[in-house]
């Protein structure tokens, strides 16, 4: 197996790993805590945030297998992580009142929208190029 295939395989496995761990921590924080993060105290919001950023890392790794544009891949990963982070604040602060400020979810949502807009702009600027 040549070095390029090894790098591809490692990137694929790591991307799937980070995405799976992130989705688990985000969607079932109690289960994740009981099985993986067994250090007290349990903090639902912290695990939501950790899952959000793991999702962003996984998205970046997997996007890099499809696209070679580093800026576009970085924007995709940051947009994925930021979108999930904003959702974490909506769930934990707005719906469950687990702390945070009223301004957190809207500001984090705005950041996510800006990153998505940046990814779309980069995509459009690169159309027709490999």
N, CA, C and O atoms as CSV, one atom per row, in Angstrom:
chain,resi,resn,atom,element,x,y,z
A,1,UNK,N,N,0.859,-1.178,0.000
A,1,UNK,CA,C,0.000,0.000,0.000
A,1,UNK,C,C,0.904,1.239,0.000
A,1,UNK,O,O,1.828,1.344,0.807
A,2,UNK,N,N,0.626,2.170,-0.911
A,2,UNK,CA,C,1.482,3.352,-0.974
A,2,UNK,C,C,1.060,4.399,0.060
A,2,UNK,O,O,-0.014,4.308,0.654
A,3,UNK,N,N,1.923,5.390,0.260
A,3,UNK,CA,C,1.709,6.406,1.292
A,3,UNK,C,C,0.409,7.172,1.098
A,3,UNK,O,O,-0.251,7.526,2.075
A,4,UNK,N,N,0.033,7.432,-0.145
A,4,UNK,CA,C,-1.194,8.178,-0.423
A,4,UNK,C,C,-2.429,7.398,0.033
A,4,UNK,O,O,-3.361,7.972,0.598
A,5,UNK,N,N,-2.429,6.110,-0.213
A,5,UNK,CA,C,-3.566,5.283,0.223
A,5,UNK,C,C,-3.618,5.143,1.735
A,5,UNK,O,O,-4.697,5.090,2.324
A,6,UNK,N,N,-2.463,5.084,2.353
A,6,UNK,CA,C,-2.417,5.012,3.814
A,6,UNK,C,C,-2.987,6.292,4.411
A,6,UNK,O,O,-3.798,6.247,5.336
A,7,UNK,N,N,-2.558,7.433,3.879
A,7,UNK,CA,C,-3.068,8.722,4.364
A,7,UNK,C,C,-4.574,8.827,4.152
A,7,UNK,O,O,-5.292,9.318,5.023
A,8,UNK,N,N,-5.055,8.367,2.997
A,8,UNK,CA,C,-6.496,8.392,2.711
A,8,UNK,C,C,-7.256,7.541,3.729
A,8,UNK,O,O,-8.261,7.974,4.292
A,9,UNK,N,N,-6.758,6.321,3.954
A,9,UNK,CA,C,-7.429,5.403,4.879
A,9,UNK,C,C,-7.453,5.966,6.302
A,9,UNK,O,O,-8.469,5.874,6.991
A,10,UNK,N,N,-6.339,6.546,6.738
A,10,UNK,CA,C,-6.287,7.117,8.087
A,10,UNK,C,C,-7.242,8.304,8.192
A,10,UNK,O,O,-7.941,8.456,9.194
A,11,UNK,N,N,-7.270,9.144,7.156
A,11,UNK,CA,C,-8.174,10.295,7.160
A,11,UNK,C,C,-9.625,9.835,7.198
A,11,UNK,O,O,-10.431,10.401,7.937
A,12,UNK,N,N,-9.965,8.830,6.424
A,12,UNK,CA,C,-11.327,8.300,6.403
A,12,UNK,C,C,-11.713,7.726,7.771
A,12,UNK,O,O,-12.774,8.044,8.306
A,13,UNK,N,N,-10.857,6.891,8.321
A,13,UNK,CA,C,-11.156,6.283,9.620
A,13,UNK,C,C,-11.263,7.335,10.722
A,13,UNK,O,O,-12.172,7.277,11.550
A,14,UNK,N,N,-10.349,8.285,10.736
A,14,UNK,CA,C,-10.395,9.335,11.752
A,14,UNK,C,C,-11.637,10.203,11.580
A,14,UNK,O,O,-12.268,10.582,12.568
A,15,UNK,N,N,-11.996,10.522,10.336
A,15,UNK,CA,C,-13.190,11.326,10.086
A,15,UNK,C,C,-14.448,10.635,10.577
A,15,UNK,O,O,-15.295,11.262,11.214
A,16,UNK,N,N,-14.576,9.354,10.285
A,16,UNK,CA,C,-15.738,8.585,10.742
A,16,UNK,C,C,-15.731,8.491,12.267
A,16,UNK,O,O,-16.776,8.631,12.902
A,17,UNK,N,N,-14.560,8.256,12.853
A,17,UNK,CA,C,-14.439,8.172,14.310
A,17,UNK,C,C,-14.899,9.476,14.968
A,17,UNK,O,O,-15.770,9.454,15.838
A,18,UNK,N,N,-14.320,10.613,14.556
A,18,UNK,CA,C,-14.682,11.894,15.157
A,18,UNK,C,C,-16.160,12.202,14.961
A,18,UNK,O,O,-16.820,12.695,15.876
A,19,UNK,N,N,-16.677,11.917,13.787
A,19,UNK,CA,C,-18.093,12.175,13.520
A,19,UNK,C,C,-18.974,11.297,14.422
A,19,UNK,O,O,-19.935,11.788,15.013
A,20,UNK,N,N,-18.653,10.022,14.527
A,20,UNK,CA,C,-19.457,9.111,15.358
A,20,UNK,C,C,-19.399,9.502,16.830
A,20,UNK,O,O,-20.430,9.549,17.500
A,21,UNK,N,N,-18.202,9.781,17.337
A,21,UNK,CA,C,-18.057,10.189,18.737
A,21,UNK,C,C,-18.803,11.495,18.982
A,21,UNK,O,O,-19.473,11.653,20.002
A,22,UNK,N,N,-18.686,12.426,18.045
A,22,UNK,CA,C,-19.361,13.708,18.191
A,22,UNK,C,C,-20.868,13.588,18.198
A,22,UNK,O,O,-21.544,14.208,19.019
A,23,UNK,N,N,-21.396,12.792,17.288
A,23,UNK,CA,C,-22.846,12.592,17.238
A,23,UNK,C,C,-23.322,11.909,18.516
A,23,UNK,O,O,-24.369,12.264,19.056
A,24,UNK,N,N,-22.562,10.937,19.000
A,24,UNK,CA,C,-22.926,10.251,20.243
A,24,UNK,C,C,-22.931,11.236,21.422
A,24,UNK,O,O,-23.905,11.287,22.173
A,25,UNK,N,N,-21.866,12.009,21.589
A,25,UNK,CA,C,-21.797,12.964,22.704
A,25,UNK,C,C,-22.895,14.013,22.609
A,25,UNK,O,O,-23.450,14.436,23.623
A,26,UNK,N,N,-23.206,14.432,21.380
A,26,UNK,CA,C,-24.227,15.462,21.195
A,26,UNK,C,C,-25.634,14.913,21.405
A,26,UNK,O,O,-26.459,15.546,22.064
A,27,UNK,N,N,-25.903,13.752,20.852
A,27,UNK,CA,C,-27.276,13.237,20.867
A,27,UNK,C,C,-27.628,12.434,22.120
A,27,UNK,O,O,-28.800,12.342,22.484
A,28,UNK,N,N,-26.633,11.856,22.775
A,28,UNK,CA,C,-26.885,11.048,23.984
A,28,UNK,C,C,-25.797,11.318,25.018
A,28,UNK,O,O,-25.001,10.433,25.333
A,29,UNK,N,N,-25.764,12.540,25.546
A,29,UNK,CA,C,-24.666,12.888,26.454
A,29,UNK,C,C,-24.597,12.017,27.705
A,29,UNK,O,O,-23.499,11.746,28.191
A,30,UNK,N,N,-25.716,11.576,28.234
A,30,UNK,CA,C,-25.689,10.711,29.429
A,30,UNK,C,C,-25.016,9.382,29.115
A,30,UNK,O,O,-24.182,8.909,29.887
A,31,UNK,N,N,-25.368,8.787,28.004
A,31,UNK,CA,C,-24.756,7.530,27.580
A,31,UNK,C,C,-23.261,7.717,27.324
A,31,UNK,O,O,-22.449,6.890,27.739
A,32,UNK,N,N,-22.904,8.798,26.643
A,32,UNK,CA,C,-21.502,9.089,26.370
A,32,UNK,C,C,-20.729,9.237,27.682
A,32,UNK,O,O,-19.625,8.712,27.823
A,33,UNK,N,N,-21.309,9.944,28.622
A,33,UNK,CA,C,-20.673,10.133,29.935
A,33,UNK,C,C,-20.481,8.787,30.635
A,33,UNK,O,O,-19.400,8.503,31.152
A,34,UNK,N,N,-21.513,7.971,30.653
A,34,UNK,CA,C,-21.450,6.674,31.344
A,34,UNK,C,C,-20.419,5.732,30.726
A,34,UNK,O,O,-19.785,4.954,31.439
A,35,UNK,N,N,-20.249,5.797,29.415
A,35,UNK,CA,C,-19.372,4.851,28.714
A,35,UNK,C,C,-17.961,5.384,28.461
A,35,UNK,O,O,-17.001,4.615,28.495
A,36,UNK,N,N,-17.822,6.679,28.211
A,36,UNK,CA,C,-16.534,7.221,27.761
A,36,UNK,C,C,-15.978,8.281,28.706
A,36,UNK,O,O,-14.833,8.184,29.147
A,37,UNK,N,N,-16.775,9.279,29.012
A,37,UNK,CA,C,-16.308,10.448,29.773
A,37,UNK,C,C,-16.667,10.299,31.245
A,37,UNK,O,O,-17.422,11.102,31.794
A,38,UNK,N,N,-16.130,9.283,31.869
A,38,UNK,CA,C,-16.531,8.924,33.237
A,38,UNK,C,C,-15.786,9.718,34.300
A,38,UNK,O,O,-15.352,9.164,35.310
A,39,UNK,N,N,-15.641,11.003,34.068
A,39,UNK,CA,C,-15.016,11.853,35.080
A,39,UNK,C,C,-16.046,12.884,35.534
A,39,UNK,O,O,-16.606,13.614,34.717
A,40,UNK,N,N,-16.290,12.936,36.844
A,40,UNK,CA,C,-17.302,13.857,37.355
A,40,UNK,C,C,-16.802,15.309,37.324
A,40,UNK,O,O,-15.597,15.554,37.257
A,41,UNK,N,N,-17.700,16.229,37.373
A,41,UNK,CA,C,-19.151,16.051,37.416
A,41,UNK,C,C,-19.723,15.960,35.999
A,41,UNK,O,O,-19.144,16.476,35.044
A,42,UNK,N,N,-20.846,15.307,35.892
A,42,UNK,CA,C,-21.569,15.245,34.621
A,42,UNK,C,C,-22.043,16.645,34.269
A,42,UNK,O,O,-22.606,17.350,35.106
A,43,UNK,N,N,-21.808,17.047,33.007
A,43,UNK,CA,C,-22.255,18.353,32.539
A,43,UNK,C,C,-22.807,18.184,31.126
A,43,UNK,O,O,-22.051,18.082,30.160
A,44,UNK,N,N,-24.115,18.157,31.021
A,44,UNK,CA,C,-24.789,17.926,29.742
A,44,UNK,C,C,-24.344,18.926,28.680
A,44,UNK,O,O,-24.050,18.545,27.547
A,45,UNK,N,N,-24.296,20.200,29.045
A,45,UNK,CA,C,-23.947,21.207,28.043
A,45,UNK,C,C,-22.495,21.055,27.580
A,45,UNK,O,O,-22.208,21.200,26.392
A,46,UNK,N,N,-21.592,20.771,28.494
A,46,UNK,CA,C,-20.202,20.564,28.112
A,46,UNK,C,C,-20.088,19.418,27.108
A,46,UNK,O,O,-19.350,19.526,26.128
A,47,UNK,N,N,-20.803,18.336,27.339
A,47,UNK,CA,C,-20.757,17.202,26.411
A,47,UNK,C,C,-21.405,17.550,25.072
A,47,UNK,O,O,-20.937,17.099,24.026
A,48,UNK,N,N,-22.474,18.346,25.093
A,48,UNK,CA,C,-23.057,18.830,23.835
A,48,UNK,C,C,-22.023,19.631,23.049
A,48,UNK,O,O,-21.838,19.412,21.852
A,49,UNK,N,N,-21.350,20.562,23.728
A,49,UNK,CA,C,-20.339,21.380,23.048
A,49,UNK,C,C,-19.182,20.525,22.538
A,49,UNK,O,O,-18.730,20.701,21.407
A,50,UNK,N,N,-18.703,19.600,23.371
A,50,UNK,CA,C,-17.613,18.721,22.937
A,50,UNK,C,C,-18.034,17.920,21.711
A,50,UNK,O,O,-17.255,17.767,20.770
A,51,UNK,N,N,-19.256,17.412,21.717
A,51,UNK,CA,C,-19.768,16.685,20.550
A,51,UNK,C,C,-19.840,17.561,19.320
A,51,UNK,O,O,-19.510,17.121,18.219
A,52,UNK,N,N,-20.274,18.811,19.501
A,52,UNK,CA,C,-20.374,19.742,18.373
A,52,UNK,C,C,-19.013,19.920,17.704
A,52,UNK,O,O,-18.914,19.892,16.477
A,53,UNK,N,N,-17.980,20.101,18.494
A,53,UNK,CA,C,-16.662,20.338,17.918
A,53,UNK,C,C,-16.050,19.068,17.344
A,53,UNK,O,O,-15.282,19.142,16.385
A,54,UNK,N,N,-16.368,17.908,17.904
A,54,UNK,CA,C,-15.920,16.650,17.317
A,54,UNK,C,C,-16.567,16.461,15.944
A,54,UNK,O,O,-15.926,15.974,15.013
A,55,UNK,N,N,-17.826,16.844,15.825
A,55,UNK,CA,C,-18.522,16.774,14.536
A,55,UNK,C,C,-17.816,17.668,13.517
A,55,UNK,O,O,-17.647,17.279,12.361
A,56,UNK,N,N,-17.404,18.860,13.941
A,56,UNK,CA,C,-16.679,19.760,13.049
A,56,UNK,C,C,-15.360,19.173,12.575
A,56,UNK,O,O,-15.010,19.298,11.401
A,57,UNK,N,N,-14.621,18.528,13.487
A,57,UNK,CA,C,-13.355,17.894,13.106
A,57,UNK,C,C,-13.613,16.765,12.108
A,57,UNK,O,O,-12.924,16.656,11.094
A,58,UNK,N,N,-14.608,15.927,12.402
A,58,UNK,CA,C,-14.938,14.826,11.490
A,58,UNK,C,C,-15.365,15.331,10.126
A,58,UNK,O,O,-14.965,14.776,9.103
A,59,UNK,N,N,-16.177,16.380,10.103
A,59,UNK,CA,C,-16.625,16.957,8.826
A,59,UNK,C,C,-15.436,17.478,8.024
A,59,UNK,O,O,-15.387,17.306,6.806
A,60,UNK,N,N,-14.481,18.112,8.699
A,60,UNK,CA,C,-13.287,18.612,8.008
A,60,UNK,C,C,-12.475,17.471,7.396
A,60,UNK,O,O,-12.061,17.537,6.239
A,61,UNK,N,N,-12.258,16.439,8.186
A,61,UNK,CA,C,-11.482,15.309,7.679
A,61,UNK,C,C,-12.166,14.656,6.480
A,61,UNK,O,O,-11.526,14.370,5.468
A,62,UNK,N,N,-13.465,14.423,6.603
A,62,UNK,CA,C,-14.174,13.773,5.497
A,62,UNK,C,C,-14.276,14.680,4.276
A,62,UNK,O,O,-14.167,14.209,3.144
A,63,UNK,N,N,-14.483,15.973,4.495
A,63,UNK,CA,C,-14.542,16.911,3.359
A,63,UNK,C,C,-13.210,16.950,2.618
A,63,UNK,O,O,-13.178,17.131,1.401
A,64,UNK,N,N,-12.110,16.781,3.351
A,64,UNK,CA,C,-10.790,16.829,2.713
A,64,UNK,C,C,-10.572,15.664,1.754
A,64,UNK,O,O,-9.708,15.730,0.880
A,65,UNK,N,N,-11.348,14.606,1.914
A,65,UNK,CA,C,-11.240,13.466,0.996
A,65,UNK,C,C,-11.924,13.751,-0.333
A,65,UNK,O,O,-11.623,13.120,-1.346
A,66,UNK,N,N,-12.836,14.694,-0.320
A,66,UNK,CA,C,-13.600,15.034,-1.527
A,66,UNK,C,C,-13.053,16.282,-2.222
A,66,UNK,O,O,-12.996,16.341,-3.450
A,67,UNK,N,N,-12.652,17.278,-1.427
A,67,UNK,CA,C,-12.212,18.551,-1.993
A,67,UNK,C,C,-10.776,18.844,-1.585
A,67,UNK,O,O,-10.368,18.521,-0.469
A,68,UNK,N,N,-10.017,19.447,-2.471
A,68,UNK,CA,C,-8.610,19.767,-2.211
A,68,UNK,C,C,-8.402,21.221,-1.794
A,68,UNK,O,O,-7.297,21.593,-1.398
A,69,UNK,N,N,-9.427,22.033,-1.876
A,69,UNK,CA,C,-9.337,23.449,-1.530
A,69,UNK,C,C,-9.328,23.581,-0.005
A,69,UNK,O,O,-10.355,23.387,0.645
A,70,UNK,N,N,-8.167,23.911,0.560
A,70,UNK,CA,C,-8.013,23.959,2.018
A,70,UNK,C,C,-8.964,24.963,2.662
A,70,UNK,O,O,-9.538,24.679,3.714
A,71,UNK,N,N,-9.136,26.119,2.054
A,71,UNK,CA,C,-10.020,27.124,2.642
A,71,UNK,C,C,-11.465,26.625,2.666
A,71,UNK,O,O,-12.167,26.806,3.661
A,72,UNK,N,N,-11.905,26.005,1.586
A,72,UNK,CA,C,-13.265,25.474,1.527
A,72,UNK,C,C,-13.462,24.377,2.580
A,72,UNK,O,O,-14.473,24.364,3.283
A,73,UNK,N,N,-12.510,23.473,2.686
A,73,UNK,CA,C,-12.597,22.386,3.667
A,73,UNK,C,C,-12.628,22.949,5.090
A,73,UNK,O,O,-13.406,22.489,5.925
A,74,UNK,N,N,-11.781,23.943,5.362
A,74,UNK,CA,C,-11.768,24.564,6.690
A,74,UNK,C,C,-13.113,25.225,6.988
A,74,UNK,O,O,-13.627,25.108,8.101
A,75,UNK,N,N,-13.678,25.911,6.010
A,75,UNK,CA,C,-14.977,26.555,6.202
A,75,UNK,C,C,-16.079,25.524,6.439
A,75,UNK,O,O,-16.962,25.742,7.268
A,76,UNK,N,N,-16.033,24.413,5.724
A,76,UNK,CA,C,-17.016,23.342,5.912
A,76,UNK,C,C,-16.947,22.813,7.353
A,76,UNK,O,O,-17.974,22.690,8.022
A,77,UNK,N,N,-15.736,22.504,7.823
A,77,UNK,CA,C,-15.576,21.987,9.172
A,77,UNK,C,C,-15.993,22.985,10.235
A,77,UNK,O,O,-16.673,22.630,11.198
A,78,UNK,N,N,-15.581,24.242,10.059
A,78,UNK,CA,C,-15.943,25.275,11.027
A,78,UNK,C,C,-17.447,25.532,11.013
A,78,UNK,O,O,-18.047,25.763,12.063
A,79,UNK,N,N,-18.053,25.495,9.841
A,79,UNK,CA,C,-19.509,25.690,9.743
A,79,UNK,C,C,-20.254,24.543,10.412
A,79,UNK,O,O,-21.250,24.770,11.099
A,80,UNK,N,N,-19.785,23.319,10.220
A,80,UNK,CA,C,-20.430,22.162,10.856
A,80,UNK,C,C,-20.322,22.263,12.374
A,80,UNK,O,O,-21.322,22.117,13.077
A,81,UNK,N,N,-19.120,22.512,12.883
A,81,UNK,CA,C,-18.931,22.619,14.324
A,81,UNK,C,C,-19.695,23.793,14.921
A,81,UNK,O,O,-20.308,23.668,15.982
A,82,UNK,N,N,-19.657,24.934,14.238
A,82,UNK,CA,C,-20.349,26.121,14.745
A,82,UNK,C,C,-21.864,25.967,14.706
A,82,UNK,O,O,-22.561,26.443,15.602
A,83,UNK,N,N,-22.371,25.311,13.685
A,83,UNK,CA,C,-23.821,25.082,13.599
A,83,UNK,C,C,-24.286,24.196,14.752
A,83,UNK,O,O,-25.308,24.468,15.382
A,84,UNK,N,N,-23.529,23.141,15.020
A,84,UNK,CA,C,-23.884,22.255,16.125
A,84,UNK,C,C,-23.709,22.959,17.470
A,84,UNK,O,O,-24.484,22.723,18.396
A,85,UNK,N,N,-22.704,23.818,17.583
A,85,UNK,CA,C,-22.494,24.571,18.817
A,85,UNK,C,C,-23.671,25.511,19.076
A,85,UNK,O,O,-24.150,25.621,20.205
A,86,UNK,N,N,-24.131,26.186,18.021
A,86,UNK,CA,C,-25.304,27.064,18.160
A,86,UNK,C,C,-26.522,26.245,18.588
A,86,UNK,O,O,-27.271,26.654,19.476
A,87,UNK,N,N,-26.716,25.090,17.955
A,87,UNK,CA,C,-27.831,24.218,18.318
A,87,UNK,C,C,-27.714,23.775,19.780
A,87,UNK,O,O,-28.719,23.698,20.486
A,88,UNK,N,N,-26.497,23.484,20.232
A,88,UNK,CA,C,-26.267,23.114,21.621
A,88,UNK,C,C,-26.782,24.200,22.567
A,88,UNK,O,O,-27.401,23.903,23.588
A,89,UNK,N,N,-26.521,25.452,22.219
A,89,UNK,CA,C,-26.973,26.555,23.071
A,89,UNK,C,C,-28.481,26.760,22.997
A,89,UNK,O,O,-29.103,27.154,23.983
A,90,UNK,N,N,-29.067,26.497,21.845
A,90,UNK,CA,C,-30.532,26.570,21.742
A,90,UNK,C,C,-31.153,25.503,22.639
A,90,UNK,O,O,-32.076,25.788,23.403
A,91,UNK,N,N,-30.648,24.281,22.546
A,91,UNK,CA,C,-31.200,23.171,23.326
A,91,UNK,C,C,-30.992,23.407,24.829
A,91,UNK,O,O,-31.925,23.290,25.623
A,92,UNK,N,N,-29.765,23.739,25.197
A,92,UNK,CA,C,-29.430,23.779,26.625
A,92,UNK,C,C,-29.820,25.073,27.323
A,92,UNK,O,O,-30.187,25.040,28.498
A,93,UNK,N,N,-29.754,26.188,26.654
A,93,UNK,CA,C,-30.122,27.446,27.306
A,93,UNK,C,C,-31.576,27.816,27.028
A,93,UNK,O,O,-32.359,28.042,27.950
A,94,UNK,N,N,-31.915,27.871,25.769
A,94,UNK,CA,C,-33.243,28.350,25.395
A,94,UNK,C,C,-34.333,27.373,25.811
A,94,UNK,O,O,-35.361,27.791,26.345
A,95,UNK,N,N,-34.128,26.073,25.576
A,95,UNK,CA,C,-35.171,25.092,25.861
A,95,UNK,C,C,-35.089,24.533,27.284
A,95,UNK,O,O,-36.119,24.267,27.904
A,96,UNK,N,N,-33.869,24.355,27.804
A,96,UNK,CA,C,-33.718,23.658,29.086
A,96,UNK,C,C,-33.225,24.550,30.220
A,96,UNK,O,O,-33.173,24.108,31.367
A,97,UNK,N,N,-32.867,25.781,29.925
A,97,UNK,CA,C,-32.397,26.740,30.929
A,97,UNK,C,C,-31.243,26.180,31.765
A,97,UNK,O,O,-31.273,26.224,32.995
A,98,UNK,N,N,-30.223,25.651,31.073
A,98,UNK,CA,C,-29.067,25.070,31.762
A,98,UNK,C,C,-27.916,26.062,31.918
A,98,UNK,O,O,-26.785,25.652,32.182
A,99,UNK,N,N,-28.178,27.327,31.762
A,99,UNK,CA,C,-27.135,28.331,31.908
A,99,UNK,C,C,-26.819,29.003,30.593
A,99,UNK,O,O,-27.412,28.688,29.561
A,100,UNK,N,N,-25.901,29.910,30.637
A,100,UNK,CA,C,-25.554,30.679,29.454
A,100,UNK,C,C,-26.323,31.979,29.414
A,100,UNK,O,O,-27.121,32.277,30.303
A,101,UNK,N,N,-26.074,32.743,28.377
A,101,UNK,CA,C,-26.716,34.044,28.220
A,101,UNK,C,C,-27.732,33.979,27.089
A,101,UNK,O,O,-27.617,33.156,26.181
A,102,UNK,N,N,-28.721,34.852,27.157
A,102,UNK,CA,C,-29.732,34.908,26.093
A,102,UNK,C,C,-29.112,35.236,24.738
A,102,UNK,O,O,-29.662,34.869,23.699
A,103,UNK,N,N,-27.984,35.916,24.742
A,103,UNK,CA,C,-27.338,36.316,23.487
A,103,UNK,C,C,-26.505,35.200,22.858
A,103,UNK,O,O,-26.116,35.312,21.696
A,104,UNK,N,N,-26.222,34.131,23.598
A,104,UNK,CA,C,-25.319,33.091,23.091
A,104,UNK,C,C,-25.834,32.425,21.816
A,104,UNK,O,O,-25.128,32.402,20.808
A,105,UNK,N,N,-27.033,31.892,21.843
A,105,UNK,CA,C,-27.546,31.155,20.685
A,105,UNK,C,C,-27.639,32.037,19.437
A,105,UNK,O,O,-27.196,31.610,18.371
A,106,UNK,N,N,-28.198,33.253,19.525
A,106,UNK,CA,C,-28.248,34.083,18.316
A,106,UNK,C,C,-26.859,34.453,17.784
A,106,UNK,O,O,-26.640,34.444,16.572
A,107,UNK,N,N,-25.926,34.774,18.673
A,107,UNK,CA,C,-24.585,35.141,18.203
A,107,UNK,C,C,-23.857,33.940,17.599
A,107,UNK,O,O,-23.189,34.065,16.573
A,108,UNK,N,N,-23.989,32.789,18.235
A,108,UNK,CA,C,-23.365,31.586,17.687
A,108,UNK,C,C,-24.039,31.170,16.385
A,108,UNK,O,O,-23.382,30.675,15.470
A,109,UNK,N,N,-25.346,31.371,16.306
A,109,UNK,CA,C,-26.063,31.100,15.059
A,109,UNK,C,C,-25.592,32.016,13.942
A,109,UNK,O,O,-25.434,31.580,12.801
A,110,UNK,N,N,-25.368,33.282,14.267
A,110,UNK,CA,C,-24.862,34.232,13.268
A,110,UNK,C,C,-23.484,33.806,12.773
A,110,UNK,O,O,-23.207,33.864,11.575
A,111,UNK,N,N,-22.629,33.383,13.682
A,111,UNK,CA,C,-21.308,32.890,13.282
A,111,UNK,C,C,-21.436,31.699,12.339
A,111,UNK,O,O,-20.734,31.623,11.330
A,112,UNK,N,N,-22.326,30.776,12.666
A,112,UNK,CA,C,-22.535,29.606,11.807
A,112,UNK,C,C,-23.021,30.024,10.426
A,112,UNK,O,O,-22.544,29.507,9.415
A,113,UNK,N,N,-23.964,30.952,10.378
A,113,UNK,CA,C,-24.479,31.441,9.086
A,113,UNK,C,C,-23.364,32.104,8.288
A,113,UNK,O,O,-23.265,31.900,7.078
A,114,UNK,N,N,-22.524,32.895,8.949
A,114,UNK,CA,C,-21.411,33.539,8.242
A,114,UNK,C,C,-20.429,32.509,7.688
A,114,UNK,O,O,-19.933,32.657,6.571
A,115,UNK,N,N,-20.152,31.475,8.462
A,115,UNK,CA,C,-19.246,30.428,7.975
A,115,UNK,C,C,-19.853,29.661,6.802
A,115,UNK,O,O,-19.147,29.313,5.856
A,116,UNK,N,N,-21.146,29.400,6.862
A,116,UNK,CA,C,-21.824,28.745,5.741
A,116,UNK,C,C,-21.767,29.648,4.518
A,116,UNK,O,O,-21.488,29.184,3.412
A,117,UNK,N,N,-22.030,30.939,4.713
A,117,UNK,CA,C,-21.952,31.892,3.597
A,117,UNK,C,C,-20.538,31.937,3.023
A,117,UNK,O,O,-20.362,32.021,1.808
A,118,UNK,N,N,-19.541,31.881,3.888
A,118,UNK,CA,C,-18.161,31.852,3.414
A,118,UNK,C,C,-17.868,30.606,2.595
A,118,UNK,O,O,-17.188,30.679,1.572
A,119,UNK,N,N,-18.377,29.463,3.041
A,119,UNK,CA,C,-18.182,28.216,2.292
A,119,UNK,C,C,-18.870,28.287,0.928
A,119,UNK,O,O,-18.309,27.865,-0.083
A,120,UNK,N,N,-20.088,28.825,0.911
A,120,UNK,CA,C,-20.808,28.962,-0.359
A,120,UNK,C,C,-20.056,29.907,-1.290
A,120,UNK,O,O,-19.913,29.620,-2.479
A,121,UNK,N,N,-19.577,31.028,-0.761
A,121,UNK,CA,C,-18.832,31.987,-1.584
A,121,UNK,C,C,-17.560,31.351,-2.134
A,121,UNK,O,O,-17.223,31.540,-3.302
A,122,UNK,N,N,-16.852,30.596,-1.289
A,122,UNK,CA,C,-15.633,29.929,-1.751
A,122,UNK,C,C,-15.955,28.889,-2.821
A,122,UNK,O,O,-15.237,28.769,-3.813
A,123,UNK,N,N,-17.034,28.142,-2.615
A,123,UNK,CA,C,-17.471,27.146,-3.595
A,123,UNK,C,C,-17.737,27.814,-4.937
A,123,UNK,O,O,-17.270,27.348,-5.976
A,124,UNK,N,N,-18.491,28.912,-4.905
A,124,UNK,CA,C,-18.817,29.619,-6.155
A,124,UNK,C,C,-17.574,30.206,-6.817
A,124,UNK,O,O,-17.494,30.259,-8.044
A,125,UNK,N,N,-16.613,30.643,-6.023
A,125,UNK,CA,C,-15.395,31.221,-6.593
A,125,UNK,C,C,-14.526,30.153,-7.231
A,125,UNK,O,O,-13.662,30.464,-8.051
A,126,UNK,N,N,-14.743,28.906,-6.867
A,126,UNK,CA,C,-13.925,27.792,-7.380
A,126,UNK,C,C,-14.652,26.930,-8.405
A,126,UNK,O,O,-14.075,25.957,-8.892
A,127,UNK,N,N,-15.908,27.254,-8.753
A,127,UNK,CA,C,-16.656,26.439,-9.711
A,127,UNK,C,C,-15.876,26.310,-11.018
A,127,UNK,O,O,-15.303,27.275,-11.524
A,128,UNK,N,N,-15.875,25.111,-11.534
A,128,UNK,CA,C,-15.196,24.844,-12.789
A,128,UNK,C,C,-13.732,24.502,-12.604
A,128,UNK,O,O,-13.061,24.123,-13.564
A,129,UNK,N,N,-13.220,24.628,-11.382
A,129,UNK,CA,C,-11.820,24.275,-11.110
A,129,UNK,C,C,-11.787,22.977,-10.312
A,129,UNK,O,O,-12.671,22.723,-9.494
A,130,UNK,N,N,-10.806,22.189,-10.540
A,130,UNK,CA,C,-10.682,20.906,-9.828
A,130,UNK,C,C,-10.064,21.098,-8.480
A,130,UNK,O,O,-9.883,20.131,-7.741
